Amino acid sequence: MSESAPPTAAPTDRSRAARPVPKPGILDIHAYVPGKATVEGGGAPVKLSANENALGSSPKAREAYASAADKLHVYPDSRATIVRTAIAERYRLEPERLIFGCGSDEVFQLLNQTYLEPGDNMVQGEYGFAAFAIGAYAAGGEVRFAREPDYRIDVDEVLKCVDERTRLVFIANPGNPTGTWIPISEIRRLHDNLPPSVVLVLDGAYGEFVTDPTFDDGLDLARTAQNVVVTHTFSKLYGLASLRVGWGYAPAEIIAAMDRIRLPFNTSIPAQMAAVAALHDEDFQRASIDLVEQWRPWLAQQLGGLKLDVVRPSAANFLLVGFPKTPGRTAVEAEAFLAARGLLVRGVTNYGLPHHVRITIGLEGQNRAVVEALAEFMQR
Ligand SMILES: *Cc1c(COP(=O)(O)O)cnc(C)c1O
């Protein structure tokens, strides 16, 4: 299982300790491991390890960001009103039912903090995003990992994990690191079978990349359900990972509870201004989606031709690629081989996938370089 953090801290008498001792459970948590950003020996690497936008960011967003330079001494608007208004208009949502965070990571953390007490549990897919579980453990909760046969969320497996102490279910759709997604009919079946006391969180970080017209991120379900939260982020399609803006849409009661513990100034003025500009730059969004649409099938086909086992179909801006277990050809060795050529991809051992790597779809030359290097790697 990925990210297992059993609550095994020795029962310490913390009051009598010679130095401050963190509360039980904290030191069992494995800190989040970000995708590599540097190569040994320096040089500018090609970073295909964090699912960032290969086209960078919108020029309009950069302009808006720069125009905030004369406001650095001012506290930001705690309610992020300009982003709130823009999101509400774009997605046709009630502005008061939105919450903004330092990335959607903060929204996940707020949900965990608000709903989990020791003895409670949260349920997620076995390959699910590590940030969900870290926040749950930090809140003293337990995490149950539902099997993902075929690298896909299986609603029946999720439901099997739910019991009377379940407070939250986190589903990334599409998933990371799998890239796969499940239809809204399955999401609705999951929702129908969950107790109304359980919060169903639908993380749509990659939803904007899905071009299948039947895909639905769950916002319509969240409009009427009492226990559904949908999250989105400016980090992926909108190309603003550095600025840390994410949002959630939820029933007013859930938003009000989270707002009680949210840090008041959690999104900065430059970030808010850039987010609004990015949201309005539809040309940049179109170009970003087109790039992924053009190169993801090509990359999958080329890697398949090298006898690598591409998890399909990915609807996100990355591919999960399986490697042989033969020494010399393993995923760990492939990651190192690529890194030595300045190509950074993401090992996913800590997601319970020791034989896979995750590769972000890059620009044409970057994708070609990955294929060439892996052809060499497989022929050694
Ligand atoms: C990248 C990503 C996010 C976005 O995180 P931010 O904190 O908004 O940058 C959320 N969920 C998943 C599954 C992701 O991969």
The ligand as an SDF file (V2000), in Angstrom:
LIG
                    3D

 15 15  0  0  0  0  0  0  0  0999 V2000
   -1.4360   18.5270   -9.1190 C   0  0  0  0  0  0  0  0  0  0  0  0
   -2.5840   17.9510   -8.3980 C   0  0  0  0  0  0  0  0  0  0  0  0
   -3.4300   18.7600   -7.6400 C   0  0  0  0  0  0  0  0  0  0  0  0
   -3.2350   20.2370   -7.5560 C   0  0  0  0  0  0  0  0  0  0  0  0
   -2.5730   20.5810   -6.4120 O   0  0  0  0  0  0  0  0  0  0  0  0
   -2.3640   22.1360   -6.0810 P   0  0  0  0  0  0  0  0  0  0  0  0
   -2.1500   22.1300   -4.6180 O   0  0  0  0  0  0  0  0  0  0  0  0
   -3.6300   22.8280   -6.4790 O   0  0  0  0  0  0  0  0  0  0  0  0
   -1.1880   22.5810   -6.8700 O   0  0  0  0  0  0  0  0  0  0  0  0
   -4.5020   18.1850   -7.0100 C   0  0  0  0  0  0  0  0  0  0  0  0
   -4.7560   16.8700   -7.1220 N   0  0  0  0  0  0  0  0  0  0  0  0
   -3.9730   16.0660   -7.8550 C   0  0  0  0  0  0  0  0  0  0  0  0
   -4.3340   14.6330   -7.9730 C   0  0  0  0  0  0  0  0  0  0  0  0
   -2.8530   16.5780   -8.5000 C   0  0  0  0  0  0  0  0  0  0  0  0
   -2.0580   15.7660   -9.1920 O   0  0  0  0  0  0  0  0  0  0  0  0
  1  2  1  0
  2  3  1  0
  2 14  2  0
  3  4  1  0
  3 10  2  0
  4  5  1  0
  5  6  1  0
  6  7  2  0
  6  8  1  0
  6  9  1  0
 10 11  1  0
 11 12  2  0
 12 13  1  0
 12 14  1  0
 14 15  1  0
M  END
$$$$
